[in-house]
Amino acid sequence: MTPEALVRSGTSWEAVPFVCEITLLTAGGPVGLWELWDRTERDAPPFWAFPWAGGQALARYLLDNPAIVAGRRVLDAASGSGLVAIAAAKAGAARVVAGDIDVNALAAIGINAMANSVTVSARVIDFAASDASGAEVVLAADVFYQRELAGLALRFLRRAARSGADVLVADPGRAFLPADSLAPLVSYQVPVLTVLEETPTKVVTVYRLA
């Protein structure tokens, strides 16, 4: 099964709860998630099959504050479904690259971007080996949920900032959030899927890397 066929096989089109301007292919509830995960044959869940809390908040922030990305080159790292990248494109970014290490995510990004009538380039991004490739704005949501990944993500984002990029991240207060390195911009009460978060809403903060 090709990545595109796999992405379509266990998902349906749903409006994003906190960003209703955007529609994504989304796995249908707990049963749909586990079935889709079995099909991926990967150790990690299909993170591209849901609009995660941080991604919803960061996408909302960009759509409400388009000047942040308008006319600029944007990289959405660990893009998953492409939600934040799609929001950046809708907000007027000159060019948007969505990066992820999962080839199925890259397929989902392409399908979702086309369905939302925006142009997003999807490519492999590995926090340990990749760089921001000249992006003027670097975005990352929901990347601080595991210790090793959080460390790799922070080093990647710091390299991007040193290269001159404006770095924005969003997170619902997960265990490995590097709060000392972040300046809060705004917080939202975001509706989320209980299959992911075990609660109907999460408080999510959008930060700038200090």
C-alpha positions in Angstrom: 0.0 0.0 0.0 1.4 3.4 -0.9 1.6 6.1 1.7 -1.2 8.1 0.0 -3.4 5.0 0.0 -2.7 4.3 3.6 -3.5 7.9 4.7 -6.8 7.7 2.9 -7.7 4.2 4.1 -8.5 4.9 7.7 -9.5 8.6 7.7 -12.3 10.9 6.8 -12.5 14.6 6.2 -13.2 16.6 9.4 -13.1 20.3 10.2 -10.4 21.1 12.8 -12.3 22.0 16.0 -10.4 25.2 16.9 -9.5 26.1 13.3 -12.7 25.5 11.4 -11.3 27.2 8.3 -9.2 24.1 7.8 -10.3 20.5 7.0 -8.0 17.5 7.5 -8.1 13.7 6.9 -8.7 12.5 10.5 -8.8 9.0 12.0 -12.2 8.1 13.4 -12.1 7.6 17.1 -10.1 5.0 19.2 -11.0 2.0 16.9 -10.0 4.0 13.8 -6.7 5.0 15.4 -5.6 1.5 16.5 -6.6 0.0 13.1 -4.7 2.7 11.3 -1.7 2.3 13.5 -1.6 -1.5 12.7 -1.6 -0.6 9.0 1.4 1.8 9.4 3.7 -1.0 10.8 5.5 1.7 12.7 6.5 1.9 16.4 5.0 5.4 16.8 1.2 6.2 16.4 0.1 7.9 13.2 0.6 11.4 14.6 -0.5 12.9 11.2 -4.1 11.5 11.6 -5.3 14.0 14.2 -5.2 17.7 14.9 -3.1 17.9 18.0 -3.7 20.5 20.7 -0.5 22.5 20.0 -1.0 22.5 16.3 -4.5 23.8 16.6 -3.4 26.7 18.8 -0.4 27.6 16.6 -2.6 27.5 13.5 -5.2 29.7 15.2 -2.5 32.2 16.2 -1.2 32.4 12.6 -4.6 32.9 11.1 -5.4 35.6 13.6 -2.0 37.3 13.3 -1.1 36.8 9.6 1.6 39.5 9.6 3.9 37.0 11.4 4.3 34.9 8.3 2.9 37.1 5.4 5.4 37.3 2.6 8.0 35.2 4.5 9.6 31.8 4.0 8.2 29.4 6.6 9.2 26.0 7.8 6.8 23.9 9.9 8.9 21.3 11.6 7.4 18.0 12.8 4.4 19.0 10.8 2.3 15.8 11.2 -1.0 16.5 9.3 0.3 19.8 7.9 -2.2 21.8 9.9 0.2 24.6 11.0 1.8 24.7 7.5 -1.6 25.0 5.9 -2.5 27.9 8.3 0.8 29.6 7.4 0.0 29.3 3.7 -3.5 30.7 4.2 -2.0 33.6 6.2 0.0 34.6 3.2 3.4 33.1 3.6 5.6 33.4 0.5 6.7 29.8 0.7 5.9 27.0 3.2 7.8 23.9 3.8 6.3 21.2 6.0 8.8 18.7 7.4 8.4 15.4 9.2 10.4 12.2 9.6 7.4 10.0 8.8 6.8 9.4 5.0 3.1 8.8 5.8 2.9 12.2 7.3 4.5 13.7 4.1 1.7 12.0 2.1 -0.9 13.4 4.5 0.5 16.9 4.2 0.3 16.8 0.5 -3.3 15.5 0.5 -4.4 18.0 3.2 -2.8 21.0 1.6 -4.4 20.3 -1.8 -7.8 19.9 -0.2 -7.4 23.3 1.5 -6.3 24.9 -1.8 -2.8 25.9 -0.6 0.7 25.1 -1.8 2.9 23.4 0.8 6.2 21.6 0.0 6.6 18.4 2.1 10.1 17.1 2.9 11.9 14.9 5.4 13.0 16.7 8.5 15.1 15.0 11.1 15.8 17.2 14.1 19.2 15.5 14.6 20.5 16.0 11.1 18.5 18.7 9.3 18.5 22.5 9.4 16.0 25.3 8.8 17.2 25.7 5.2 16.9 29.5 5.1 13.4 29.8 6.6 12.6 33.2 8.0 10.0 31.7 10.4 10.2 28.3 12.0 7.2 26.7 13.6 6.9 23.7 15.9 3.9 22.3 17.8 3.6 19.4 20.2 7.3 18.4 20.1 8.1 18.3 23.8 6.3 15.2 24.9 9.3 12.9 25.2 12.7 13.7 26.7 15.0 12.7 23.8 12.8 14.3 21.2 12.4 17.5 23.2 16.2 17.9 23.5 16.7 17.3 19.8 13.8 19.7 18.9 15.2 22.4 21.2 18.7 22.2 19.6 17.2 22.3 16.1 15.1 25.4 17.0 18.0 27.1 18.6 20.1 26.6 15.5 17.3 28.1 13.4 17.1 31.1 15.8 20.9 31.6 15.5 20.5 31.6 11.7 18.1 34.6 12.0 14.7 32.8 12.0 11.8 33.9 14.1 10.9 30.7 16.1 7.4 30.0 17.4 6.2 26.9 19.2 3.0 25.8 20.9 2.6 23.2 23.6 -0.1 22.2 26.2 2.3 22.0 29.1 3.9 18.6 28.4 6.5 17.2 30.7 9.6 18.2 28.8 8.6 21.7 27.7 11.8 23.9 28.0 9.9 26.8 29.7 13.1 28.7 30.6 13.9 29.1 26.9 10.4 30.3 25.8 8.5 33.6 26.1 4.7 33.1 26.2 2.7 35.1 23.7 -0.9 33.8 24.2 -2.9 30.9 25.6 -6.0 29.2 24.3 -8.5 26.7 25.6 -8.4 24.2 22.8 -11.0 21.4 22.2 -9.2 18.1 21.7 -10.1 14.5 21.0 -10.4 12.5 24.2 -8.8 9.5 22.5 -5.6 11.5 22.5 -5.7 13.7 25.7 -8.3 12.0 28.0 -9.9 15.4 28.4 -12.2 17.5 26.2 -10.0 20.6 26.3 -6.4 21.6 26.9 -4.9 25.0 27.8 -2.2 25.5 25.1 0.3 28.3 25.0 2.0 29.8 22.0 5.6 30.8 22.7 8.5 32.6 21.0 11.9 31.1 21.5 13.8 33.5 23.7 
